[in-house]
């Protein structure tokens, strides 16, 4: 066991949080450039989150409920958006990312993370439309904005 670090924080947990933030940064950049959220990076985020939760007091019911809510929310958005737009407007990588974010934030904070990411994406899109850089049919990488809210969550709450 490491000695307490900053504000009584365990150095191992601090290092894991840094790796987790880096993981979300890489996911955000890849999604921004390629509209893809690679499974290995999402799996590594799950592993890092699991180790953090094992090293700190955790109510696993809240964490697993968050994972389930994130997955169900992602699947609902995936199928509803496919039905409404008659094409894939929300990728399956985004579904898996919502499950990861639910696992990260737990059931109590998942809605805040989801709303934070969608509000940022909406502001970005509307600003782009207003400035003439985007139009109403432009695709934007929602996963990048969700990763930004995940980073904020790790820094402020976790």
C-alpha positions in Angstrom: 0.0 0.0 0.0 1.3 3.4 -1.0 1.6 6.2 1.6 -1.1 8.9 1.3 -0.4 11.4 -1.4 -2.1 14.7 -2.2 -5.0 15.3 0.2 -4.7 11.8 1.5 -5.0 10.3 -2.0 -3.2 7.0 -2.7 -0.5 7.4 -5.2 -1.6 4.3 -7.0 -5.1 5.6 -7.5 -3.7 9.0 -8.6 -1.6 7.2 -11.3 -4.5 5.1 -12.4 -6.7 8.2 -12.8 -3.9 9.8 -14.9 -3.9 6.7 -17.1 -7.7 6.8 -17.3 -7.7 10.5 -18.3 -5.1 9.7 -21.0 -7.2 6.8 -22.2 -10.3 9.1 -22.6 -8.1 11.7 -24.4 -6.9 9.1 -26.9 -10.5 7.9 -27.4 -11.7 11.5 -27.9 -9.0 12.2 -30.5 -9.6 9.0 -32.4 -13.4 9.6 -32.5 -12.9 13.2 -33.6 -10.7 12.1 -36.5 -12.1 8.8 -37.6 -15.6 8.5 -36.0 -14.5 5.3 -34.3 -14.2 4.3 -30.7 -11.8 1.3 -30.6 -12.8 -1.6 -28.4 -9.3 -2.1 -26.9 -9.3 1.4 -25.5 -12.8 1.0 -24.1 -11.7 -2.3 -22.5 -8.6 -0.8 -21.0 -10.8 2.0 -19.5 -13.0 -0.7 -17.9 -9.9 -2.4 -16.5 -8.5 0.8 -15.0 -11.9 1.8 -13.5 -12.2 -1.7 -12.0 -8.8 -1.5 -10.4 -9.6 2.0 -9.0 -12.8 0.7 -7.5 -11.0 -2.3 -6.0 -8.5 0.0 -4.3 -11.1 2.4 -2.9 -14.3 1.8 -1.0 -17.0 1.1 -3.6 -20.7 0.1 -3.5 -20.7 -2.4 -6.4 -24.5 -2.2 -6.7 -24.3 1.4 -7.7 -21.4 0.8 -10.1 -23.1 -2.2 -11.8 -26.5 -0.4 -11.9 -24.6 2.5 -13.7 -23.2 0.0 -16.2 -26.6 -1.5 -16.9 -28.3 1.9 -17.2 -25.5 3.1 -19.5 -25.8 0.1 -21.7 -29.6 0.2 -21.9 -29.6 4.0 -22.6 -27.0 3.4 -25.4 -29.1 0.6 -26.9 -32.3 2.7 -26.8 -30.6 5.7 -28.4 -29.0 3.4 -31.0 -32.2 1.8 -32.1 -34.4 4.9 -31.8 -32.0 7.0 -33.8 -31.8 4.3 -36.5 -35.6 4.1 -36.6 -36.1 7.9 -36.8 -33.2 8.8 -39.2 -33.5 5.5 -41.3 -29.7 5.3 -41.0 -27.1 4.8 -38.3 -26.8 8.1 -36.6 -25.5 6.7 -33.3 -22.8 4.1 -33.6 -22.3 0.9 -31.6 -19.0 2.3 -30.3 -21.1 5.1 -28.7 -23.3 2.4 -27.1 -20.3 0.7 -25.5 -18.9 4.1 -24.5 -22.2 4.9 -22.6 -21.8 1.5 -20.8 -18.3 2.4 -19.8 -19.4 5.9 -18.6 -22.2 4.3 -16.6 -19.7 1.9 -15.1 -17.4 4.9 -14.3 -20.0 7.3 -12.9 -22.4 4.8 -11.3 -26.1 5.2 -11.4 -26.1 8.5 -9.4 -24.0 10.5 -11.8 -24.6 8.8 -15.2 -27.3 11.3 -16.2 -25.0 14.3 -15.5 -22.2 12.8 -17.7 -24.7 12.0 -20.5 -26.3 15.4 -20.4 -22.9 17.2 -20.1 -21.6 15.5 -23.3 -24.8 16.0 -25.3 -25.0 19.7 -24.3 -21.4 20.3 -25.3 -22.0 18.5 -28.7 -25.2 20.6 -29.2 -23.4 23.9 -28.4 -20.6 22.9 -30.8 -23.0 21.9 -33.6 -25.1 25.1 -33.2 -22.0 27.3 -33.1 -20.7 25.6 -36.2 -24.0 26.1 -38.0 -24.1 29.7 -37.0 -20.6 30.3 -38.2 -21.3 28.5 -41.5 -18.7 25.8 -40.8 -21.4 23.0 -40.4 -24.8 22.4 -41.7 -27.9 20.5 -40.3 -26.7 17.3 -41.9 -23.1 17.5 -40.7 -21.9 14.6 -38.6 -20.2 15.3 -35.3 -18.4 12.8 -33.1 -20.6 12.5 -29.9 -18.1 10.2 -28.3 -15.5 12.9 -28.2 -17.8 15.1 -26.2 -18.8 12.2 -23.9 -15.1 11.6 -23.3 -14.6 15.2 -22.3 -17.3 14.9 -19.7 -15.7 11.6 -18.5 -12.4 13.4 -18.0 -14.1 16.1 -16.0 -15.8 13.5 -13.9 -12.5 11.7 -13.2 -10.8 14.9 -12.2 -13.6 16.4 -10.1 -15.7 13.5 -8.7 -13.8 10.2 -8.8 
